[in-house]
């Protein structure tokens, strides 16, 4: 990827990219042929428990966004617009004065598991899925809202509207009170076939539909940038990109054909394909595939795989135990271990919350009759093998549901630079893997802003420009028959574990009882 912003460019925009562990404020410039990205500011953030709930430190996030924009303002200009993307599902509740009712809650709070199971008992898995086309997973906004209604009624009583988290930041930047479509599509409260709120489902669960805001498409100008900016950002507008970070990342994924599988690899791995319209069927429900809104009328048919969260959490635990290792050191230790000795379902409920993930992984393996991995390398290899198996499973489900097997895998985001995971993804899926760009989310965010400003002409041109601006690294699958057989055997074990976990969660044979 081209880095550094050259002096002679046609346009500059600022992309605020908020991940679930870190954030960045970047300038994306376009010179007529290539995109150039320069990160002005990076910061970290973590949720913490306050008043009995796991919450985001929005004051810290907002202060760091302002710090980054101040650095952009002091740089070369002009910068014509600002847009924010962030993780999906989380939200803020605003009162009548446009003030947050309280600090937004993190989707990893354990309350979501209980309310998901309650919703499954109340209306059943089929009703939940058919109303939205979104996979049933504890992190869904719908289940957080159900917890608010049942256990935190004061929040709901004080609220006049809900904004998805990236649009809470857009609100702080511009005063806007709308939510962007791709972010809204992660809620499980929107019918993805119509793009409208699933008000009947909300009524059945007792969630006030009055909270659901106006939804706008990506590329919408929501007003001038507020604040005392007198330099590069003077006169800038706020233009919402695909506000769900995965949607922005997929915009900047250099897919070469309609049947290539994308993996947006970060704290979560979002694995799927682009389709022209939502796929809501018995087969997609059985596979627990989700439909999420994309840019330019596209839909992303995908599954959430727990992703690098497992390695991130393990690394924190090991550091707390006195083993402060870099991700590369962990990967090297994993590569030295034998593969496919033990595997876990990364999406098991017990891996969702923070805590002693290495201990939970050992317990999971022992409980399922597998050797419990001991030591950093063995635990990390178990995680990496399991992620690759998760990707293989999604690829197989998509082939079954769409009737078209994926032809290649394109990985973007932080995980695209993980060489061992990339090679094992090729081996597990039997498909060629292409990796890059790492900063796909910020690039996609900026590219949509540039398109809204008239500089890029839609998705095909954006992807051509991204490909011209990016170094791509390729991996080929193993041709060794014994390796293929080992992955097939491990995949059967993985499918059995996943089925068991889904049954325990109520996702399998979960019918309404009231």
Helices and strands as residue ranges (DSSP letters): E 2-3, E 11-18, E 22-30, E 35-44, E 48-50, E 53-55, H 58-73, E 81-86, E 91-94, H 111-123, H 125-132, H 141-151, H 153-158, E 161-164, H 165-174, E 179-180, H 181-184, E 190-191, E 196-197, H 199-205, G 209-211, E 215-216, E 221-224, E 237-239, H 245-251, E 261-265, E 269-275, H 282-286, E 290-293, G 295-297, E 299-305, H 309-320, H 327-335, G 349-351, H 357-367, H 375-402, E 409-412, G 414-417, H 419-429, E 433-435, H 440-452, H 458-468, E 473-475, H 481-505
